[in-house]
C-alpha cells in the first residue's frame, strides 16, 4: 500500500447538497461519519470502506474566497519514516492528532503551504481503520 491515495479533503458550501450530488452520481458512496471540528466546522466523510472524500463546510463571508482543497491523504507503510524524512528535508509538520490504536496520522506542509496527510494503519479491519472515536 505504498502511496495509495486514500482521501481528499475539500471545502464545500453545503454538505447536504454535496452528499445529494455525490450519491446521485455514485450510488455506492455512503456517509461514513459526520462531526464538527474543534474549530466548530461541520464535516463528513463520504465514500467506501477504502476510499473517501472528506468534506468541510467552513463559515465564510460572501466576499471572502474559501480554499477548496485542504489536503490529500496517502496510505503509507511507515508514517514515522515519512515524518522524519520530511522534517529532515526542512518541511514543517502540521496538526499532530491524538494517538489512535489502529492508525498513525502525520500531516506535513509542502513548500507552498499545502498540507499532505500520511496515514499508517495497524489493522486490516475496515471498522477499526475507519473508527472515528478520536474525532
N, C-alpha and C positions, 0 to 999 in steps of 0.2 A: 504494500500500500504506500509506496514512496511517492509523495507529491500528488496524491489524488485530490482534486477539488471536491470538497465536501459541501460547502455552502458559500453563498454570497450574502452580505449584509447591506441592505439598502433602505433608504428613507422613502416613504410614500405619503401622499396627502391624506389617504383614508384607508385604514386597514381592511375594513369590511368590504369596501368596493374592490380592493385589490384581490382579496380572497375570492370574491364572486367571479372576477375575471379569470383568475388562475384555475379555479375548479371547473369553470366552463371550458377553458382551453385544455386543461389537463385533469380530467375527472378522477384519476388515480391519486392526485395530491390530496392530502388531508392536513388539517391544522394539527400539528403535533403538540403545541403548547402555546398558551398566551400568558403574558405577565406585564409587569410595569417595572421599569428600571429604577435604580436608586435615584436617578435624576427625575423620576416621575414620567418617563416617556413610555407610552404603551407600545408593546412589541408582540410579535408572534413568530413562530416557525411553522412553515407550510412546506410539505413535500412528502417524501417517502421515508422509510427507516434508514436509508443510506445517504440520501442527499436532500437538501432543502434550501429554501430561501428564508433568510432572517429579515423580517420586515419591521421597521420602526415608524411610528407616526409622531415625529417631533413637532412641538408647537413652533410656529414662526409667524412673523408679521408678513403681510402680503408683499411689502416692499423688500423683504429680505430673501435672497435666494437660499435654498437649502441644499447642502451637498447631498447627492443621491447615493453614492457608493460610500459605505462606511469601512468595510473590509471584506477580504476574500479569505475563506478558511481552507486550509490544506490538512489532510490526514498524513502524518509522518510517523516513522518508526521510533524516533528519539527526539522528543521535543526539547529536552535539556541540551542536547548537542546542537540543535538549531539555534537555541538561545545563545549558547556560548560562541558559536561561530559568528553570529550577527553582532553581539556585543564586542567581541574581539576585533571585528572589522569596523567598529565605530558607530554602528546603528544603535538607536535608542529603544529601550524596552517600553512597551505601553502598559496597559492595565495588567495587574497581577491578580488573577482570580483566586478565591479561596480554594484550598485543596479539595479534591473530589476523589472518592475511592476508585472510580472507573476511568479517569482520564486526567491528563495534564494539558493545560492550555497555555500557550505562550503567544503574546502579542508583541510585534516588532514594527516600528515605524521605518519606512524606507527613506531615501534621500529627499523625496518630495513631500514627506509628511503623511503618506498613505499608510494606514495600518494594515498589517497582514497577521492572520491568526494561524498558528500551527498546533494541531491537536494530536496527542498520542493517546490511543485507547488502551485500556488494560482489561477489556472484556470484549468478547465477540457477541454477547447477548445484546440485541438492539434495545431492550428495556433498560439495561444498565448503561449502555452507551448514551442513550437519549434521556437519562434521568435529569430532571430539572430541579431537584431539591436544593441546589446551590444558587438558583437564580432569583 
